[in-house]
């Protein structure tokens, strides 16, 4: 779950998909070299996943819409951009796991940042 919420996976999704639909092929095609995982790494991913899911829930907003055809629809809207510091931690772990350089990690963490964080991201 941590990997699927990472900036690395977002980049993979943009490069390998139609940029609109997340299909099984993108998830199954995401390269995860199992032989490199250690028990400590798995525990780190699990802890960050828990932290991220709690942060997603904390920052979510309940939306209510009324439709003629279906009536009242309630759903939770999530804002992953508010959880970017946790996602960056996940990407830091992934960079170690995949052996990325600092430059490669910087590319991944900041990939498409203005679009992902909002048009004013990084502007002061």
CNS distance restraints for C-alpha pairs under 8 A (distance, minus, plus):
assign (resid   1 and name CA) (resid   5 and name CA) 6.37 0.50 0.50
assign (resid   1 and name CA) (resid  49 and name CA) 6.40 0.50 0.50
assign (resid   2 and name CA) (resid   6 and name CA) 6.30 0.50 0.50
assign (resid   2 and name CA) (resid  45 and name CA) 6.06 0.50 0.50
assign (resid   2 and name CA) (resid  46 and name CA) 7.47 0.50 0.50
assign (resid   2 and name CA) (resid  48 and name CA) 6.83 0.50 0.50
assign (resid   2 and name CA) (resid  49 and name CA) 5.06 0.50 0.50
assign (resid   2 and name CA) (resid  90 and name CA) 6.56 0.50 0.50
assign (resid   3 and name CA) (resid   8 and name CA) 7.61 0.50 0.50
assign (resid   3 and name CA) (resid   9 and name CA) 6.43 0.50 0.50
assign (resid   3 and name CA) (resid  90 and name CA) 7.29 0.50 0.50
assign (resid   3 and name CA) (resid  94 and name CA) 7.81 0.50 0.50
assign (resid   4 and name CA) (resid   9 and name CA) 5.62 0.50 0.50
assign (resid   4 and name CA) (resid  10 and name CA) 7.75 0.50 0.50
assign (resid   4 and name CA) (resid  27 and name CA) 7.79 0.50 0.50
assign (resid   5 and name CA) (resid   9 and name CA) 6.72 0.50 0.50
assign (resid   5 and name CA) (resid  10 and name CA) 7.40 0.50 0.50
assign (resid   5 and name CA) (resid  87 and name CA) 7.01 0.50 0.50
assign (resid   6 and name CA) (resid  10 and name CA) 6.37 0.50 0.50
assign (resid   6 and name CA) (resid  87 and name CA) 5.62 0.50 0.50
assign (resid   6 and name CA) (resid  88 and name CA) 7.55 0.50 0.50
assign (resid   6 and name CA) (resid  90 and name CA) 6.27 0.50 0.50
assign (resid   6 and name CA) (resid  91 and name CA) 5.98 0.50 0.50
assign (resid   7 and name CA) (resid  11 and name CA) 6.14 0.50 0.50
assign (resid   7 and name CA) (resid  87 and name CA) 6.96 0.50 0.50
assign (resid   7 and name CA) (resid  88 and name CA) 7.53 0.50 0.50
assign (resid   7 and name CA) (resid  91 and name CA) 6.54 0.50 0.50
assign (resid   7 and name CA) (resid 108 and name CA) 6.06 0.50 0.50
assign (resid   7 and name CA) (resid 109 and name CA) 5.91 0.50 0.50
assign (resid   7 and name CA) (resid 111 and name CA) 7.51 0.50 0.50
assign (resid   8 and name CA) (resid  12 and name CA) 6.25 0.50 0.50
assign (resid   8 and name CA) (resid  91 and name CA) 6.69 0.50 0.50
assign (resid   8 and name CA) (resid 108 and name CA) 5.76 0.50 0.50
assign (resid   8 and name CA) (resid 109 and name CA) 7.55 0.50 0.50
assign (resid   9 and name CA) (resid  13 and name CA) 5.97 0.50 0.50
assign (resid   9 and name CA) (resid  30 and name CA) 7.56 0.50 0.50
assign (resid  10 and name CA) (resid  14 and name CA) 6.23 0.50 0.50
assign (resid  11 and name CA) (resid  15 and name CA) 6.18 0.50 0.50
assign (resid  11 and name CA) (resid 108 and name CA) 7.12 0.50 0.50
assign (resid  11 and name CA) (resid 111 and name CA) 7.15 0.50 0.50
assign (resid  12 and name CA) (resid  16 and name CA) 5.85 0.50 0.50
assign (resid  12 and name CA) (resid  26 and name CA) 7.88 0.50 0.50
assign (resid  12 and name CA) (resid  30 and name CA) 7.31 0.50 0.50
assign (resid  13 and name CA) (resid  17 and name CA) 5.46 0.50 0.50
assign (resid  13 and name CA) (resid  19 and name CA) 6.62 0.50 0.50
assign (resid  13 and name CA) (resid  22 and name CA) 7.51 0.50 0.50
assign (resid  13 and name CA) (resid  26 and name CA) 6.57 0.50 0.50
assign (resid  14 and name CA) (resid  18 and name CA) 7.25 0.50 0.50
assign (resid  14 and name CA) (resid  19 and name CA) 5.18 0.50 0.50
assign (resid  15 and name CA) (resid  19 and name CA) 7.89 0.50 0.50
assign (resid  16 and name CA) (resid  26 and name CA) 6.84 0.50 0.50
assign (resid  17 and name CA) (resid  21 and name CA) 7.29 0.50 0.50
assign (resid  17 and name CA) (resid  22 and name CA) 7.38 0.50 0.50
assign (resid  17 and name CA) (resid  26 and name CA) 6.88 0.50 0.50
assign (resid  22 and name CA) (resid  26 and name CA) 6.71 0.50 0.50
assign (resid  22 and name CA) (resid  27 and name CA) 7.83 0.50 0.50
assign (resid  23 and name CA) (resid  27 and name CA) 6.85 0.50 0.50
assign (resid  24 and name CA) (resid  28 and name CA) 5.93 0.50 0.50
assign (resid  25 and name CA) (resid  29 and name CA) 5.57 0.50 0.50
assign (resid  26 and name CA) (resid  30 and name CA) 6.12 0.50 0.50
assign (resid  33 and name CA) (resid  37 and name CA) 7.60 0.50 0.50
assign (resid  36 and name CA) (resid  97 and name CA) 7.14 0.50 0.50
assign (resid  37 and name CA) (resid  41 and name CA) 6.26 0.50 0.50
assign (resid  37 and name CA) (resid  42 and name CA) 6.93 0.50 0.50
assign (resid  37 and name CA) (resid  97 and name CA) 7.54 0.50 0.50
assign (resid  38 and name CA) (resid  42 and name CA) 6.37 0.50 0.50
assign (resid  39 and name CA) (resid  43 and name CA) 6.28 0.50 0.50
assign (resid  40 and name CA) (resid  44 and name CA) 6.21 0.50 0.50
assign (resid  41 and name CA) (resid  45 and name CA) 6.20 0.50 0.50
assign (resid  41 and name CA) (resid  93 and name CA) 7.88 0.50 0.50
assign (resid  42 and name CA) (resid  46 and name CA) 6.12 0.50 0.50
assign (resid  43 and name CA) (resid  47 and name CA) 6.13 0.50 0.50
assign (resid  44 and name CA) (resid  48 and name CA) 6.18 0.50 0.50
assign (resid  45 and name CA) (resid  49 and name CA) 5.94 0.50 0.50
assign (resid  45 and name CA) (resid  90 and name CA) 7.18 0.50 0.50
assign (resid  46 and name CA) (resid  50 and name CA) 6.22 0.50 0.50
assign (resid  47 and name CA) (resid  51 and name CA) 6.23 0.50 0.50
assign (resid  48 and name CA) (resid  52 and name CA) 5.92 0.50 0.50
assign (resid  48 and name CA) (resid  86 and name CA) 7.11 0.50 0.50
assign (resid  48 and name CA) (resid  89 and name CA) 7.79 0.50 0.50
assign (resid  48 and name CA) (resid  90 and name CA) 6.80 0.50 0.50
assign (resid  49 and name CA) (resid  53 and name CA) 6.08 0.50 0.50
assign (resid  50 and name CA) (resid  54 and name CA) 6.21 0.50 0.50
assign (resid  51 and name CA) (resid  55 and name CA) 6.17 0.50 0.50
assign (resid  51 and name CA) (resid  86 and name CA) 7.61 0.50 0.50
assign (resid  52 and name CA) (resid  56 and name CA) 6.04 0.50 0.50
assign (resid  52 and name CA) (resid  83 and name CA) 6.91 0.50 0.50
assign (resid  52 and name CA) (resid  86 and name CA) 6.28 0.50 0.50
assign (resid  52 and name CA) (resid  87 and name CA) 7.50 0.50 0.50
assign (resid  53 and name CA) (resid  57 and name CA) 6.21 0.50 0.50
assign (resid  54 and name CA) (resid  58 and name CA) 6.08 0.50 0.50
assign (resid  55 and name CA) (resid  59 and name CA) 6.11 0.50 0.50
assign (resid  55 and name CA) (resid  83 and name CA) 6.40 0.50 0.50
assign (resid  56 and name CA) (resid  60 and name CA) 5.97 0.50 0.50
assign (resid  56 and name CA) (resid  78 and name CA) 6.29 0.50 0.50
assign (resid  56 and name CA) (resid  79 and name CA) 6.97 0.50 0.50
assign (resid  56 and name CA) (resid  80 and name CA) 6.61 0.50 0.50
assign (resid  56 and name CA) (resid  83 and name CA) 6.86 0.50 0.50
assign (resid  57 and name CA) (resid  78 and name CA) 7.51 0.50 0.50
assign (resid  59 and name CA) (resid  78 and name CA) 6.78 0.50 0.50
assign (resid  59 and name CA) (resid  79 and name CA) 6.60 0.50 0.50
assign (resid  59 and name CA) (resid  82 and name CA) 7.14 0.50 0.50
assign (resid  60 and name CA) (resid  76 and name CA) 6.14 0.50 0.50
assign (resid  60 and name CA) (resid  77 and name CA) 5.46 0.50 0.50
assign (resid  60 and name CA) (resid  78 and name CA) 4.61 0.50 0.50
assign (resid  60 and name CA) (resid  79 and name CA) 6.43 0.50 0.50
assign (resid  61 and name CA) (resid  76 and name CA) 5.52 0.50 0.50
assign (resid  61 and name CA) (resid  77 and name CA) 5.27 0.50 0.50
assign (resid  61 and name CA) (resid  78 and name CA) 6.75 0.50 0.50
assign (resid  62 and name CA) (resid  74 and name CA) 6.93 0.50 0.50
assign (resid  62 and name CA) (resid  75 and name CA) 5.76 0.50 0.50
assign (resid  62 and name CA) (resid  76 and name CA) 4.47 0.50 0.50
assign (resid  62 and name CA) (resid  77 and name CA) 6.23 0.50 0.50
assign (resid  63 and name CA) (resid  74 and name CA) 5.62 0.50 0.50
assign (resid  63 and name CA) (resid  75 and name CA) 5.38 0.50 0.50
assign (resid  63 and name CA) (resid  76 and name CA) 5.96 0.50 0.50
assign (resid  63 and name CA) (resid  77 and name CA) 6.69 0.50 0.50
assign (resid  64 and name CA) (resid  72 and name CA) 6.93 0.50 0.50
assign (resid  64 and name CA) (resid  73 and name CA) 5.71 0.50 0.50
assign (resid  64 and name CA) (resid  74 and name CA) 4.50 0.50 0.50
assign (resid  64 and name CA) (resid  75 and name CA) 6.66 0.50 0.50
assign (resid  65 and name CA) (resid  72 and name CA) 5.71 0.50 0.50
assign (resid  65 and name CA) (resid  73 and name CA) 5.23 0.50 0.50
assign (resid  65 and name CA) (resid  74 and name CA) 6.50 0.50 0.50
assign (resid  66 and name CA) (resid  70 and name CA) 7.78 0.50 0.50
assign (resid  66 and name CA) (resid  71 and name CA) 5.29 0.50 0.50
assign (resid  66 and name CA) (resid  72 and name CA) 4.45 0.50 0.50
assign (resid  66 and name CA) (resid  73 and name CA) 6.28 0.50 0.50
assign (resid  67 and name CA) (resid  71 and name CA) 4.68 0.50 0.50
assign (resid  67 and name CA) (resid  72 and name CA) 6.24 0.50 0.50
assign (resid  67 and name CA) (resid  73 and name CA) 7.61 0.50 0.50
assign (resid  79 and name CA) (resid  83 and name CA) 7.60 0.50 0.50
assign (resid  80 and name CA) (resid  84 and name CA) 6.69 0.50 0.50
assign (resid  81 and name CA) (resid 116 and name CA) 6.80 0.50 0.50
assign (resid  81 and name CA) (resid 117 and name CA) 5.37 0.50 0.50
assign (resid  83 and name CA) (resid  87 and name CA) 6.43 0.50 0.50
assign (resid  84 and name CA) (resid  88 and name CA) 5.99 0.50 0.50
assign (resid  85 and name CA) (resid  89 and name CA) 6.47 0.50 0.50
assign (resid  86 and name CA) (resid  90 and name CA) 6.45 0.50 0.50
assign (resid  87 and name CA) (resid  91 and name CA) 6.29 0.50 0.50
assign (resid  88 and name CA) (resid  92 and name CA) 6.16 0.50 0.50
assign (resid  88 and name CA) (resid 109 and name CA) 6.32 0.50 0.50
assign (resid  89 and name CA) (resid  93 and name CA) 6.44 0.50 0.50
assign (resid  90 and name CA) (resid  94 and name CA) 6.25 0.50 0.50
assign (resid  91 and name CA) (resid  95 and name CA) 5.97 0.50 0.50
assign (resid  91 and name CA) (resid 105 and name CA) 7.41 0.50 0.50
assign (resid  91 and name CA) (resid 108 and name CA) 7.80 0.50 0.50
assign (resid  91 and name CA) (resid 109 and name CA) 6.91 0.50 0.50
assign (resid  92 and name CA) (resid  96 and name CA) 6.52 0.50 0.50
assign (resid  92 and name CA) (resid 105 and name CA) 7.20 0.50 0.50
assign (resid  93 and name CA) (resid  97 and name CA) 6.19 0.50 0.50
assign (resid  94 and name CA) (resid  98 and name CA) 6.00 0.50 0.50
assign (resid  95 and name CA) (resid  99 and name CA) 5.65 0.50 0.50
assign (resid  95 and name CA) (resid 100 and name CA) 4.78 0.50 0.50
assign (resid  95 and name CA) (resid 101 and name CA) 7.44 0.50 0.50
assign (resid  95 and name CA) (resid 105 and name CA) 6.06 0.50 0.50
assign (resid  96 and name CA) (resid 100 and name CA) 6.38 0.50 0.50
assign (resid 100 and name CA) (resid 104 and name CA) 5.68 0.50 0.50
assign (resid 100 and name CA) (resid 105 and name CA) 6.14 0.50 0.50
assign (resid 101 and name CA) (resid 105 and name CA) 6.23 0.50 0.50
assign (resid 102 and name CA) (resid 106 and name CA) 6.06 0.50 0.50
assign (resid 103 and name CA) (resid 107 and name CA) 6.27 0.50 0.50
assign (resid 104 and name CA) (resid 108 and name CA) 6.33 0.50 0.50
assign (resid 105 and name CA) (resid 109 and name CA) 6.07 0.50 0.50
assign (resid 106 and name CA) (resid 110 and name CA) 6.00 0.50 0.50
assign (resid 107 and name CA) (resid 111 and name CA) 5.58 0.50 0.50
assign (resid 109 and name CA) (resid 113 and name CA) 7.93 0.50 0.50
assign (resid 112 and name CA) (resid 116 and name CA) 6.18 0.50 0.50
assign (resid 113 and name CA) (resid 117 and name CA) 5.72 0.50 0.50
assign (resid 113 and name CA) (resid 118 and name CA) 7.86 0.50 0.50
assign (resid 113 and name CA) (resid 121 and name CA) 7.20 0.50 0.50
assign (resid 114 and name CA) (resid 118 and name CA) 5.49 0.50 0.50
assign (resid 114 and name CA) (resid 119 and name CA) 5.31 0.50 0.50
assign (resid 114 and name CA) (resid 120 and name CA) 6.83 0.50 0.50
assign (resid 114 and name CA) (resid 121 and name CA) 5.37 0.50 0.50
assign (resid 114 and name CA) (resid 122 and name CA) 7.52 0.50 0.50
assign (resid 115 and name CA) (resid 119 and name CA) 6.10 0.50 0.50
assign (resid 117 and name CA) (resid 121 and name CA) 5.59 0.50 0.50
